[in-house]
Amino acid sequence: MGEPVVLQHGSEVWSLAVLPDRRLASGGLEGKIKLWLVDERKLLAALCLRAGRNFTNDEWARYVGSDTPWRPSCQAFGLPSNWRMPN
């Protein structure tokens, strides 16, 4: 797995969505929407690191999409389902 990539929207991001075709859409303060091509494995790894745990079914449906079957979001790291980021 490569290094994380920071996507520069250009202003404060107010919304973020994963589209059915696996692109990421960001909506910003300036009223523009930007579309990004995203590697699903990298996206799941970023979600795992951000949450510090596997996503619940509800979180998965909201952030990844209900059309993608749930699986442990931290699976790419080989971490257990109860893994937590240290405080």
Solvent accessible surface area in square Angstrom, and as a share of the most:
residue,aa,sasa,rsa
1,M,120,0.54
2,G,48,0.46
3,E,144,0.65
4,P,109,0.68
5,V,112,0.64
6,V,114,0.66
7,L,74,0.37
8,Q,132,0.59
9,H,9,0.04
10,G,76,0.73
11,S,39,0.25
12,E,111,0.50
13,V,68,0.39
14,W,171,0.60
15,S,66,0.43
16,L,111,0.55
17,A,50,0.38
18,V,35,0.20
19,L,46,0.23
20,P,108,0.68
21,D,82,0.43
22,R,92,0.34
23,R,76,0.28
24,L,16,0.08
25,A,14,0.11
26,S,4,0.03
27,G,12,0.11
28,G,9,0.09
29,L,100,0.50
30,E,79,0.35
31,G,66,0.64
32,K,123,0.52
33,I,130,0.66
34,K,69,0.29
35,L,92,0.46
36,W,49,0.17
37,L,157,0.78
38,V,36,0.21
39,D,75,0.39
40,E,46,0.21
41,R,142,0.52
42,K,92,0.39
43,L,27,0.14
44,L,10,0.05
45,A,5,0.04
46,A,53,0.41
47,L,29,0.14
48,C,0,0.00
49,L,80,0.40
50,R,213,0.78
51,A,33,0.26
52,G,1,0.01
53,R,59,0.22
54,N,15,0.07
55,F,16,0.07
56,T,74,0.43
57,N,103,0.53
58,D,117,0.60
59,E,42,0.19
60,W,5,0.02
61,A,46,0.36
62,R,187,0.68
63,Y,95,0.36
64,V,6,0.04
65,G,14,0.14
66,S,100,0.65
67,D,92,0.48
68,T,5,0.03
69,P,108,0.68
70,W,110,0.39
71,R,84,0.30
72,P,49,0.31
73,S,1,0.01
74,C,0,0.00
75,Q,109,0.48
76,A,46,0.35
77,F,75,0.31
78,G,68,0.65
79,L,54,0.27
80,P,81,0.51
81,S,83,0.54
82,N,121,0.62
83,W,52,0.18
84,R,153,0.56
85,M,93,0.42
86,P,117,0.73
87,N,201,1.03
